[in-house]
Amino acid sequence: EGKVIIERPSEEYDDQKNPDEINYSGVRHPTLRFVRIQSTCQLDDIMDEAHAIILAGGTLRPFSHVAAELFGDDIEVVNAASEAEHQLTRNQDNTSVTTLPCKPKALSSSIQLSPRLTTFTCGHVIPQTNVVTCCLSFGPSSKKLDFRHILRSSGDMIDELGRSLLNLCNIVPSGFVVFLPSYKYESEVFQRWRFTGILSQIDKKKKIYREPKNSRDVETALARYSTDATTSRTG
């Protein structure tokens, strides 16, 4: 099961053209992409042939979702995964928060859901007292921040995002990390900010590093970012 995505041709970015009228994708010819919706089919052969499989990552919870994706036909496993998720959540809720200067305690849990599936999870090393989550609905010029796929590439939306980050740079000390959903969208945002001058304004407050596409260069970029974030007054 999957879906077909059609990408229409678009002009490559030109500094002399109005970014409001340009799509930055760089696609020169019509492109058809088939995207699989069901991940189960990709693992069927591996699961049939392998003695054991380890899935490791930082986004494998909730367990019930992973179990439904991999063992959708096995109701027992799916139900066990859902119960394990509830159990782990209850354990975390019943654990008191460790406050500084004490060393934060990372909770870990291993649960055998069934003969076919065992889960293991580690707690966060950062205490909850050091974490704050905020949702920003509007930018500095009162424009609603709406990053649905149909709107996120508009010039107005990218500009408002840039102004929001520029304001945050004034209050966030040291390092500042921005996560974007794809390299393609990162390129769109970067080119737009370069054209409008927002990029140079941010660069005056925080030195800008872009994540390399080549994995071999990532460690070097992170090391340089870390050095600037810990030694520079602005980060």
C-alpha positions as CSV (number, residue, x, y, z in Angstrom):
1,E,0.0,0.0,0.0
2,G,1.3,3.4,-0.9
3,K,0.7,6.7,-2.7
4,V,2.1,8.4,-5.8
5,I,3.4,11.9,-5.4
6,I,3.8,14.1,-8.5
7,E,6.4,17.0,-8.3
8,R,6.0,19.5,-11.1
9,P,9.0,21.2,-12.7
10,S,10.1,24.5,-11.1
11,E,12.7,27.1,-11.7
12,E,15.9,26.9,-9.7
13,Y,16.6,29.7,-7.3
14,D,17.7,33.0,-8.9
15,D,18.8,35.9,-6.6
16,Q,17.5,38.3,-9.2
17,K,13.9,37.0,-9.1
18,N,11.2,37.5,-6.5
19,P,11.3,34.6,-4.1
20,D,7.5,34.9,-3.7
21,E,7.1,33.7,-7.2
22,I,9.6,30.8,-7.0
23,N,9.6,27.3,-5.8
24,Y,13.1,26.4,-4.4
25,S,12.9,22.7,-4.9
26,G,15.2,22.7,-7.9
27,V,13.2,20.0,-9.7
28,R,13.7,20.5,-13.5
29,H,11.5,17.8,-14.8
30,P,8.2,16.2,-13.7
31,T,8.9,13.6,-11.1
32,L,6.8,10.6,-9.9
33,R,7.6,9.2,-6.5
34,F,6.0,6.1,-4.9
35,V,5.9,6.3,-1.2
36,R,5.0,3.2,0.8
37,I,2.5,3.8,3.6
38,Q,2.7,0.4,5.2
39,S,6.2,-0.4,6.6
40,T,5.4,-4.0,7.3
41,C,6.1,-5.2,3.8
42,Q,9.6,-3.8,3.9
43,L,10.4,-6.1,6.9
44,D,8.5,-9.2,6.0
45,D,11.5,-11.0,4.3
46,I,13.9,-10.0,7.1
47,M,11.5,-11.2,9.8
48,D,11.0,-14.5,8.0
49,E,14.7,-15.2,7.7
50,A,16.4,-13.6,10.7
51,H,16.7,-15.3,14.1
52,A,16.3,-11.9,15.9
53,I,16.0,-8.3,15.0
54,I,17.0,-5.2,17.0
55,L,15.2,-1.9,16.2
56,A,17.2,0.9,17.8
57,G,16.3,4.6,17.7
58,G,15.0,7.5,19.6
59,T,11.5,7.6,18.2
60,L,10.2,4.0,18.7
61,R,7.6,5.0,21.2
62,P,4.7,4.5,21.7
63,F,5.3,0.7,21.6
64,S,1.7,0.2,20.6
65,H,2.3,2.1,17.3
66,V,5.5,0.1,16.5
67,A,3.8,-3.2,17.3
68,A,0.8,-2.3,15.1
69,E,3.2,-1.4,12.2
70,L,5.2,-4.6,12.5
71,F,2.8,-7.1,13.9
72,G,-0.6,-5.7,12.8
73,D,-2.1,-9.2,12.4
74,D,-1.0,-10.4,15.8
75,I,-3.6,-8.9,18.2
76,E,-1.9,-10.4,21.2
77,V,1.4,-8.5,20.6
78,V,-0.4,-5.3,19.8
79,N,-2.5,-5.5,23.0
80,A,0.6,-6.4,25.0
81,A,2.5,-3.4,23.6
82,S,-0.3,-1.1,24.5
83,E,-0.3,-2.4,28.1
84,A,3.5,-2.0,28.3
85,E,3.2,1.6,27.2
86,H,0.6,2.3,29.9
87,Q,2.7,0.6,32.5
88,L,5.8,2.6,31.6
89,T,3.9,5.8,31.7
90,R,2.5,5.0,35.1
91,N,6.0,4.2,36.4
92,Q,7.4,7.5,35.1
93,D,4.5,9.5,36.6
94,N,5.0,7.8,40.0
95,T,8.8,8.6,40.0
96,S,9.7,11.9,41.8
97,V,11.6,14.4,39.8
98,T,15.3,14.7,40.6
99,T,16.3,18.3,41.2
100,L,19.7,19.9,40.7
101,P,22.5,19.8,41.9
102,C,21.8,16.1,42.2
103,K,22.7,14.0,39.2
104,P,19.6,13.2,37.2
105,K,18.5,9.6,37.4
106,A,17.8,8.0,34.0
107,L,15.0,5.4,34.3
108,S,15.3,2.2,32.2
109,S,12.8,-0.5,31.6
110,S,12.8,-3.9,29.8
111,I,9.5,-5.6,29.2
112,Q,8.9,-8.8,27.3
113,L,5.6,-8.2,25.6
114,S,5.4,-11.7,24.1
115,P,7.8,-14.5,22.9
116,R,8.2,-12.4,19.7
117,L,8.7,-8.9,21.1
118,T,10.7,-7.4,23.9
119,T,11.1,-3.7,24.6
120,F,13.8,-1.8,26.3
121,T,13.7,1.9,27.0
122,C,16.1,4.4,28.8
123,G,15.0,7.5,30.6
124,H,16.2,11.0,29.7
125,V,19.4,12.1,31.2
126,I,18.1,15.7,31.5
127,P,15.8,16.3,34.5
128,Q,12.4,17.7,33.9
129,T,13.3,20.8,35.8
130,N,15.7,21.7,32.9
131,V,13.1,21.3,30.2
132,V,10.3,23.7,29.0
133,T,8.1,23.1,26.1
134,C,6.3,26.0,24.4
135,C,4.1,26.2,21.3
136,L,4.4,29.4,19.3
137,S,1.2,30.1,17.4
138,F,1.9,33.6,16.1
139,G,5.1,35.4,14.9
140,P,6.3,38.9,15.8
141,S,4.1,40.6,13.2
142,S,1.0,38.7,14.4
143,K,0.9,36.3,11.5
144,K,-0.2,32.8,12.3
145,L,2.5,30.2,12.1
146,D,1.0,27.4,10.0
147,F,3.5,24.9,8.6
148,R,1.2,22.5,6.9
149,H,2.7,21.3,3.6
150,I,0.6,23.5,1.5
151,L,1.6,26.7,3.3
152,R,5.1,26.2,4.7
153,S,6.9,27.2,1.5
154,S,5.2,30.6,1.1
155,G,7.4,33.6,1.4
156,D,5.3,35.1,4.2
157,M,5.5,32.0,6.3
158,I,9.3,31.6,5.9
159,D,9.8,35.3,6.7
160,E,7.7,35.1,9.8
161,L,9.7,32.1,10.9
162,G,12.9,34.0,10.4
163,R,11.6,37.0,12.4
164,S,10.6,34.7,15.2
165,L,14.0,33.1,15.4
166,L,15.7,36.5,15.2
167,N,13.8,37.6,18.3
168,L,14.6,34.3,20.1
169,C,18.3,34.8,19.4
170,N,18.1,37.9,21.6
171,I,17.0,36.0,24.6
172,V,18.5,32.5,24.2
173,P,22.1,32.4,25.4
174,S,24.9,30.3,23.9
175,G,23.9,27.7,21.3
176,F,20.6,27.7,19.3
177,V,19.5,24.7,17.3
178,V,16.8,24.8,14.7
179,F,15.3,21.5,13.4
180,L,13.5,21.5,10.0
181,P,11.7,18.5,8.5
182,S,14.0,17.9,5.5
183,Y,17.1,19.1,3.6
184,K,14.9,20.3,0.8
185,Y,12.9,22.6,3.1
186,E,16.0,23.7,4.8
187,S,17.4,24.8,1.5
188,E,14.1,26.7,0.7
189,V,14.3,28.5,4.1
190,F,18.0,29.3,3.8
191,Q,17.7,30.8,0.3
192,R,14.7,32.9,1.2
193,W,16.4,34.3,4.3
194,R,19.5,35.0,2.3
195,F,17.4,37.0,-0.3
196,T,15.5,39.0,2.3
197,G,18.5,39.7,4.6
198,I,17.1,37.9,7.6
199,L,20.0,35.4,7.4
200,S,22.6,38.2,7.8
201,Q,20.7,39.6,10.7
202,I,20.7,36.2,12.5
203,D,24.4,35.8,11.6
204,K,25.2,39.0,13.5
205,K,23.8,37.4,16.7
206,K,24.6,33.7,16.2
207,K,27.2,32.1,14.0
208,I,25.3,29.9,11.5
209,Y,26.2,26.3,10.9
210,R,24.2,24.1,8.4
211,E,24.1,20.3,8.9
212,P,26.2,18.7,6.1
213,K,24.5,16.2,3.9
214,N,27.6,14.0,4.0
215,S,27.5,12.1,7.3
216,R,31.3,12.1,7.5
217,D,31.2,15.9,7.9
218,V,28.6,16.0,10.6
219,E,30.9,15.4,13.6
220,T,33.2,18.2,12.5
221,A,30.3,20.7,12.1
222,L,28.9,19.7,15.5
223,A,32.3,20.2,17.1
224,R,32.7,23.7,15.6
225,Y,29.2,24.6,16.7
226,S,29.9,23.3,20.3
227,T,33.1,25.3,20.5
228,D,31.3,28.5,19.4
229,A,28.3,27.9,21.7
230,T,30.5,27.4,24.8
231,T,33.1,30.2,24.2
232,S,31.3,32.9,22.3
233,R,29.3,35.5,24.3
234,T,26.4,35.3,21.8
235,G,26.7,31.6,20.8
